[in-house]
């Protein structure tokens, strides 16, 4: 069974992703502007990217809290956070002082934001090493997925 630490990681990151995604969905224009400031993707695609990232974060939050598809959620969450860290790193290397876009009225990007994201990646990847917790939907459906009628 999954450890209490795994359950804590799932709930903490599930809540974080759910809150972040919901906040961004409530003002997609502001989030699209934050994406444009990074100058990583074409500005014309920022609106679609803002919506996509926000929806992914909400879905990640829900599946982590429920304990559904934990390995997939851990990998997808990690990939998202690595992408954010890369975008921040590129802009730091460029010498740009732009808001991190993590939340409204956020401070300019700093190395601490990259470190925080990479530590978060490590925590999410740690979930992949744990067996499923009794309070995870994966526990209920996994045996059925492996059995044939």
C-alpha positions, -999 to 999 in steps of 0.1 A, spaced: 0 0 0 10 36 -6 27 53 23 12 82 41 39 104 25 25 93 -9 -10 102 1 2 136 14 20 143 -19 -10 133 -39 -33 156 -19 -9 185 -17 -1 185 -54 -37 176 -64 -49 207 -44 -21 229 -59 -29 219 -95 -66 222 -90 -64 256 -74 -38 269 -99 -59 256 -129 -91 270 -116 -75 304 -109 -61 305 -144 -94 295 -159 -111 323 -141 -90 348 -160 -76 332 -191 -67 366 -206 -43 374 -177 -27 340 -179 -24 343 -217 -6 376 -212 18 359 -187 25 333 -213 32 360 -239 57 376 -216 78 345 -216 83 347 -254 86 309 -257 57 303 -281 42 326 -307 20 352 -291 -10 342 -313 -11 308 -296 -9 321 -260 -47 320 -256 -50 284 -266 -20 275 -245 -35 293 -215 -67 273 -218 -49 240 -224 -25 244 -194 -54 255 -172 -76 225 -181 -46 201 -177 -39 215 -143 -75 211 -132 -77 175 -145 -43 167 -128 -56 181 -95 -87 159 -97 -70 127 -107 -43 131 -80 -68 138 -53 -89 108 -63 -59 86 -69 -68 78 -105 -41 70 -130 -14 80 -105 16 71 -127 2 90 -156 -7 120 -134 28 119 -118 45 119 -152 22 146 -168 25 168 -137 63 164 -138 65 172 -175 44 204 -170 66 215 -141 98 208 -161 84 228 -190 77 257 -166 112 255 -152 127 255 -186 107 285 -197 118 303 -165 155 293 -170 155 305 -206 142 339 -196 166 342 -167 195 334 -191 181 361 -214 183 385 -185 145 392 -185 128 402 -153 92 391 -159 65 379 -135 66 342 -129 29 338 -137 24 313 -110 -4 333 -94 -18 368 -97 5 396 -89 35 372 -88 70 383 -83 96 382 -111 111 349 -119 141 338 -99 162 307 -95 141 298 -65 111 292 -87 131 268 -108 144 249 -78 108 248 -64 96 233 -96 124 207 -98 118 196 -62 81 193 -70 91 171 -100 111 149 -77 81 145 -53 57 137 -82 81 111 -96 84 96 -61 47 87 -65 57 63 -93 78 42 -69 49 36 -45 22 10 -45 -14 23 -47 -30 36 -15 -62 21 -2 -79 55 -7 -71 56 -44 -95 48 -72 -66 30 -88 -69 3 -61 -105 -3 -71 -101 -5 -108 -66 -19 -113 -75 -55 -105 -104 -53 -129 -82 -39 -157 -59 -68 -154 -87 -95 -155 -103 -107 -186 -140 -118 -189 
